[in-house]
């Protein structure tokens, strides 16, 4: 009994260690991926410059009077840039400038995230920008800008915060498309099965109606009749009828059956 307990203990320890080894391997692989990421220390300054340059002549003074200037908050592994201001520069133009800058960083924008082409799980930055016409000033826009810029290769916090702000990576987009495609195929298959069943039921209903419509012929000797069936094509001839039943000759065999299982046909 003691030897069994010891053996069970070692099995449990082995399972735990196996789980720990797997987890450690995943963590190590993740660190190796992050170590391959090169962070441009000038991204934050460049984004701030884009926002500052989007102010029109005299707008900097106006914004200092009405709202706060561009705000930059530095955190452990990332920086957050936020700004609310009024400008004659359209939101589309600002977005175009940010898109162009992302490309200069060898990235491409996906749902607000500037993903590095060399490593699609890494971001040069993430941003959100909204703009609407100002209700008081002609040809002016109210701009609301928000950006997250990583400061270190480990982007766990950056990606988590970006996802909270609506970022969906290109990798996740592809996964979602595959899931949708798989679901669409399953729905198409179910629809095809449903349509086939509807067709079967329609054929059955047509034969049952024909049985009612040709009942007098079915009971008449010499009538060529077909069986009401979706599974087999059975053709015979009426030999006799009595007591509400019909005698049908099928393949040289006589069958007594209910007439509603047959209909007059010309097959």
TORLOFI-606752 format. One line per field, with one value per residue (C-alpha): residue number from 0; residue in one letter; x, y, z. Coordinates in steps of 0.1 Angstrom, whole numbers. Example, Ala and Ser with C-alpha at 12.3 -4.5 7.8 and 13.67 -1.06 7.14 Angstrom:
# residues 2
kolgu = [0_1]
mimi = [A_S]
x = [123_137]
y = [-45_-11]
z = [78_71]
***
This chain:
# residues 267
kolgu = [0_1_2_3_4_5_6_7_8_9_10_11_12_13_14_15_16_17_18_19_20_21_22_23_24_25_26_27_28_29_30_31_32_33_34_35_36_37_38_39_40_41_42_43_44_45_46_47_48_49_50_51_52_53_54_55_56_57_58_59_60_61_62_63_64_65_66_67_68_69_70_71_72_73_74_75_76_77_78_79_80_81_82_83_84_85_86_87_88_89_90_91_92_93_94_95_96_97_98_99_100_101_102_103_104_105_106_107_108_109_110_111_112_113_114_115_116_117_118_119_120_121_122_123_124_125_126_127_128_129_130_131_132_133_134_135_136_137_138_139_140_141_142_143_144_145_146_147_148_149_150_151_152_153_154_155_156_157_158_159_160_161_162_163_164_165_166_167_168_169_170_171_172_173_174_175_176_177_178_179_180_181_182_183_184_185_186_187_188_189_190_191_192_193_194_195_196_197_198_199_200_201_202_203_204_205_206_207_208_209_210_211_212_213_214_215_216_217_218_219_220_221_222_223_224_225_226_227_228_229_230_231_232_233_234_235_236_237_238_239_240_241_242_243_244_245_246_247_248_249_250_251_252_253_254_255_256_257_258_259_260_261_262_263_264_265_266]
mimi = [X_X_X_X_X_X_X_X_X_X_X_X_X_X_X_X_X_X_X_X_X_X_X_X_X_X_X_X_X_X_X_X_X_X_X_X_X_X_X_X_X_X_X_X_X_X_X_X_X_X_X_X_X_X_X_X_X_X_X_X_X_X_X_X_X_X_X_X_X_X_X_X_X_X_X_X_X_X_X_X_X_X_X_X_X_X_X_X_X_X_X_X_X_X_X_X_X_X_X_X_X_X_X_X_X_X_X_X_X_X_X_X_X_X_X_X_X_X_X_X_X_X_X_X_X_X_X_X_X_X_X_X_X_X_X_X_X_X_X_X_X_X_X_X_X_X_X_X_X_X_X_X_X_X_X_X_X_X_X_X_X_X_X_X_X_X_X_X_X_X_X_X_X_X_X_X_X_X_X_X_X_X_X_X_X_X_X_X_X_X_X_X_X_X_X_X_X_X_X_X_X_X_X_X_X_X_X_X_X_X_X_X_X_X_X_X_X_X_X_X_X_X_X_X_X_X_X_X_X_X_X_X_X_X_X_X_X_X_X_X_X_X_X_X_X_X_X_X_X_X_X_X_X_X_X_X_X_X_X_X_X_X_X_X_X_X_X]
x = [0_28_46_15_12_48_43_12_31_59_33_17_50_59_26_32_67_56_30_56_81_54_46_82_88_59_72_108_95_75_106_126_100_100_138_137_117_136_120_124_128_117_81_66_82_72_36_36_51_23_-3_15_20_-17_-25_-32_-17_-28_-44_-18_-27_-64_-60_-40_-69_-97_-81_-49_-20_-7_-4_23_23_52_46_68_68_49_38_3_-2_-36_-48_-81_-79_-95_-79_-87_-68_-92_-91_-85_-53_-40_-48_-30_1_0_-4_26_47_37_49_82_86_83_48_12_-19_-44_-74_-53_-22_10_21_57_61_91_71_32_27_46_34_54_23_-14_-37_-73_-84_-119_-129_-161_-169_-168_-202_-188_-159_-163_-141_-127_-126_-127_-100_-97_-63_-51_-19_0_37_58_91_104_106_81_48_24_10_9_-11_-34_-42_-46_-70_-91_-92_-105_-73_-76_-44_-41_-33_-66_-84_-73_-83_-118_-121_-112_-138_-164_-155_-159_-192_-204_-195_-214_-244_-243_-241_-271_-291_-283_-295_-326_-333_-330_-354_-379_-376_-382_-412_-426_-422_-439_-467_-471_-474_-498_-520_-518_-529_-560_-567_-563_-580_-607_-581_-560_-589_-596_-582_-554_-543_-506_-497_-467_-460_-460_-423_-392_-368_-377_-395_-421_-443_-471_-507_-540_-554_-584_-598_-619_-627_-610_-578_-561_-544_-513_-491_-455_-427_-451_-460_-495_-496_-526_-522_-540_-548_-534_-500_-504_-512_-520_-488_-475_-439]
y = [0_24_16_25_58_67_58_80_109_107_106_137_155_145_160_192_195_188_216_239_230_238_271_280_272_294_323_318_318_349_367_356_372_404_405_407_439_471_502_536_561_590_577_596_629_625_619_649_669_658_670_703_709_703_735_763_799_813_781_773_805_797_762_774_796_770_736_720_715_681_659_632_607_583_549_520_503_529_565_579_609_628_660_678_709_730_733_741_709_681_648_630_650_642_605_606_621_594_567_580_581_545_534_552_531_500_494_494_506_479_491_520_499_506_469_463_444_426_414_417_410_442_478_510_528_527_557_568_601_615_649_668_703_729_745_780_785_783_757_744_709_696_670_642_624_595_573_546_543_514_522_487_455_438_450_430_461_481_454_448_486_489_460_477_507_486_474_440_427_415_380_381_394_364_341_357_354_317_312_331_311_279_290_301_267_250_272_265_228_229_250_225_197_217_225_188_178_205_190_155_166_185_153_132_157_157_118_118_144_123_92_111_126_92_70_58_48_30_8_0_-33_-28_6_12_24_37_34_65_63_85_56_33_34_6_2_-23_-29_-31_-67_-62_-42_-53_-43_-9_-24_-29_-59_-49_-70_-61_-82_-112_-110_-100_-74_-64_-28_4_24_56_41_41_65_61_69_66_55]
z = [0_9_-24_-43_-25_-32_-69_-70_-54_-80_-109_-95_-91_-127_-140_-121_-133_-169_-166_-152_-180_-206_-190_-187_-224_-234_-213_-227_-263_-256_-242_-272_-295_-275_-275_-313_-312_-318_-302_-318_-289_-311_-319_-290_-300_-336_-328_-305_-334_-358_-333_-327_-365_-370_-352_-376_-374_-340_-329_-303_-284_-288_-275_-245_-237_-242_-234_-222_-245_-256_-225_-222_-194_-189_-173_-167_-202_-222_-226_-232_-253_-252_-266_-271_-293_-320_-354_-391_-400_-409_-390_-423_-430_-395_-400_-433_-417_-389_-415_-435_-404_-395_-430_-424_-393_-415_-402_-414_-395_-384_-363_-349_-342_-362_-366_-374_-407_-392_-363_-366_-329_-320_-323_-330_-314_-311_-316_-317_-333_-336_-350_-356_-368_-341_-333_-327_-351_-388_-407_-374_-360_-324_-323_-296_-299_-278_-283_-265_-273_-261_-243_-240_-260_-237_-250_-228_-211_-243_-262_-233_-230_-268_-269_-242_-265_-294_-311_-329_-344_-379_-365_-345_-376_-396_-368_-367_-405_-403_-375_-395_-427_-407_-392_-427_-441_-412_-418_-455_-449_-425_-450_-478_-455_-446_-483_-492_-465_-477_-512_-499_-479_-510_-531_-505_-502_-540_-541_-512_-530_-562_-542_-531_-566_-584_-557_-581_-607_-581_-572_-608_-622_-647_-635_-634_-599_-580_-543_-522_-511_-511_-506_-535_-568_-568_-598_-602_-615_-597_-597_-574_-545_-516_-480_-485_-497_-531_-545_-564_-587_-582_-598_-602_-565_-552_-523_-504_-492_-483_-514_-498_-502_-540_-568_-605_-625_-660_-652]
***
